[in-house]
């Protein structure tokens, strides 16, 4: 019984991790992020927020079609 409960809880933890880490929008999942020299590649501004230091601080300029851009921070662009 304890082994089955443990396996169930492990499966639930793996499922939760997969749901939390998935892309937030359908556009971001099909986007190709470029290699960037001084910042991470991005497809949406929310991907740059942690690099820039907080929510709403990241900018991903120049995204078109399925091609992404490089992160910049508000005030740096």
Secondary structure as UniProt FT lines:
FT   HELIX           2..21
FT   HELIX           26..29
FT   STRAND          41..42
FT   HELIX           45..47
FT   HELIX           49..52
FT   TURN            55..56
FT   STRAND          58..60
FT   TURN            61..62
FT   TURN            65..66
FT   STRAND          69..73
FT   TURN            74..76
//
